[in-house]
Amino acid sequence: LTYFSRYKRTKLRKMSKRPCPTTPPFKLATTPWKDHSELVDTGDALLYGMDLFGDNDLNNPGLTTNETTTINDLTHAVKRVEIWRVRSGGTLIHSVETSGCLAELLLRDYRSSSNSS
């Protein structure tokens, strides 16, 4: 056997041990939320935290209509993020975890300020 034919044989053996090219080169990621709409709905509800306090520059008094609905939606979203944190085993996406923590702080601050008034 010549050197070239030996080289071809070893190369073919190595190539045959490679995985099939039809297998995806990536791993599928699992997420703690059920589907995309659950993530979007929770994100929208977390944004209600900004509505709890009025903007002083625009003389906006904050929540005026449907206040209890907004607070209930925000509370539910914060609890859902806590559930996701447990489901993910502490590896929740930082943007989701941070948004949940900030909304929780705004909600606590709002409740403490409304109880003291």
Backbone torsions as a table, in degrees:
resi	resn	phi	psi	omega
1	LEU	NA	140.8	178.3
2	THR	-84.7	167.4	178.5
3	TYR	-61.7	-39.9	-177.9
4	PHE	-64.0	-42.1	-179.4
5	SER	-69.8	-34.6	175.1
6	ARG	-65.4	-41.8	179.4
7	TYR	-60.5	-43.0	179.6
8	LYS	-63.9	-41.3	-179.4
9	ARG	-64.2	-45.2	179.7
10	THR	-66.6	-36.4	178.4
11	LYS	-66.2	-41.7	178.2
12	LEU	-64.3	-38.2	177.6
13	ARG	-63.8	-42.7	178.8
14	LYS	-65.2	-39.6	-179.3
15	MET	-67.5	-33.6	-179.2
16	SER	-70.3	-20.3	179.0
17	LYS	-85.0	-11.0	178.9
18	ARG	-71.4	154.7	178.2
19	PRO	-69.0	159.7	180.0
20	CYS	-61.4	137.6	-177.4
21	PRO	-68.3	-10.6	179.5
22	THR	-82.3	-13.1	178.2
23	THR	-73.8	138.5	-177.9
24	PRO	-67.6	141.5	-179.0
25	PRO	-81.5	8.4	-178.2
26	PHE	-124.4	161.9	176.3
27	LYS	-98.1	142.1	176.6
28	LEU	-75.6	132.8	-179.3
29	ALA	-93.2	138.5	174.1
30	THR	-99.1	141.9	-178.8
31	THR	-119.0	151.0	-179.2
32	PRO	-75.7	-15.8	178.7
33	TRP	-89.8	154.7	-173.3
34	LYS	-69.2	-48.4	179.0
35	ASP	-152.1	179.6	-175.4
36	HIS	-64.8	-35.9	-178.6
37	SER	-65.7	-33.3	177.2
38	GLU	-65.4	-39.7	177.7
39	LEU	-65.1	-44.4	-178.8
40	VAL	-67.1	-43.4	179.5
41	ASP	-62.6	-40.5	178.4
42	THR	-67.2	-41.1	177.8
43	GLY	-62.5	-41.6	177.4
44	ASP	-63.8	-40.7	179.8
45	ALA	-68.2	-34.5	177.9
46	LEU	-66.2	-27.1	178.4
47	LEU	-70.8	-15.4	175.5
48	TYR	-62.9	-20.5	179.1
49	GLY	-59.1	-31.2	178.6
50	MET	-71.4	-24.7	-179.1
51	ASP	-81.3	-9.0	-177.7
52	LEU	-68.1	-28.5	-178.0
53	PHE	-119.0	138.4	179.4
54	GLY	-75.4	159.7	177.4
55	ASP	-90.5	116.9	-175.3
56	ASN	-63.8	-30.4	-177.8
57	ASP	-71.6	-30.5	-177.2
58	LEU	-101.0	5.5	-177.7
59	ASN	55.2	39.5	178.0
60	ASN	-89.6	121.1	-176.5
61	PRO	-75.4	-1.0	-177.8
62	GLY	95.6	-146.1	-178.4
63	LEU	-70.6	133.1	175.8
64	THR	-127.3	-41.1	-179.8
65	THR	-112.4	146.0	178.8
66	ASN	54.3	39.8	-177.4
67	GLU	-62.8	-42.9	-178.2
68	THR	-67.9	-35.5	178.0
69	THR	-64.6	-43.2	-179.8
70	THR	-64.0	-44.0	-179.9
71	ILE	-66.6	-39.1	177.5
72	ASN	-65.0	-42.0	178.2
73	ASP	-63.7	-41.0	179.8
74	LEU	-67.0	-41.8	178.0
75	THR	-62.4	-42.5	178.8
76	HIS	-64.0	-40.1	179.8
77	ALA	-66.5	-39.8	178.6
78	VAL	-64.3	-41.4	177.8
79	LYS	-65.2	-36.9	179.3
80	ARG	-65.8	-38.2	177.1
81	VAL	-65.7	-37.5	176.2
82	GLU	-62.7	-39.9	177.6
83	ILE	-64.9	-42.0	178.3
84	TRP	-62.3	-37.6	179.8
85	ARG	-62.3	-40.3	178.8
86	VAL	-69.7	-43.9	-179.6
87	ARG	-61.5	-37.5	-176.1
88	SER	-80.2	-6.4	179.3
89	GLY	71.9	30.4	178.5
90	GLY	85.5	7.8	179.6
91	THR	-114.6	41.2	179.1
92	LEU	-70.0	147.6	178.9
93	ILE	-57.3	135.2	-172.8
94	HIS	-60.8	-37.9	-178.8
95	SER	-65.7	-37.9	179.2
96	VAL	-70.5	-44.7	-179.2
97	GLU	-64.9	-41.3	179.8
98	THR	-66.2	-42.6	178.1
99	SER	-61.7	-41.0	178.3
100	GLY	-64.9	-41.8	179.7
101	CYS	-66.0	-42.6	179.4
102	LEU	-65.5	-41.2	178.2
103	ALA	-65.0	-37.3	177.8
104	GLU	-64.8	-41.4	178.0
105	LEU	-65.1	-42.0	177.6
106	LEU	-63.3	-39.1	179.2
107	LEU	-66.4	-43.1	177.3
108	ARG	-62.6	-42.1	179.7
109	ASP	-64.9	-40.8	178.9
110	TYR	-63.7	-44.0	-179.5
111	ARG	-65.7	-39.1	179.3
112	SER	-69.6	-34.9	178.9
113	SER	-74.4	-32.9	178.8
114	SER	-76.4	-28.0	176.8
115	ASN	-75.0	-31.6	-179.1
116	SER	-80.3	-16.9	-179.4
117	SER	-82.0	NA	NA
